[in-house]
């Protein structure tokens, strides 16, 4: 029974993750057509919308019984997990602030931005090395 429940959860997450990834792509295309490609409007829209939806879903779950485990797995882990992980970052930072842990909130923001940029640069460098561009 436990294995069947875990398998069902994985299927929910996988289906929702596919929908989230396709939605992310669609929002990116739409934003580029509507707003141009001179700024990362699609990514910004996805990140802000993902933060909005994750905050809504997780807080609604904690305050009511409207959202059960299956719906949370589908929306928060599957759909929004593939749509954007920035939403999780935003939610976690908010929780630090609400708990009065301003130093942890600042550390979370700084570490994610700085280390994320370093990781992007490192990946870029490794790709250039692998491609023989140096």
Secondary structure, DSSP 8 states (H G I E B T S, - for coil): -HHHHHHHHHHHHHHHHHHHHHHHHHHHHHHHHHH-SSS-HHHHHHHHHHHHHHHHHHHHHHH-SSS-HHHHIIIIIIIHHHH-SHHHHHHHHHHHHHTT-HHHHHHHHHHHHHHHHHHHHHHHHHHHHHTT--
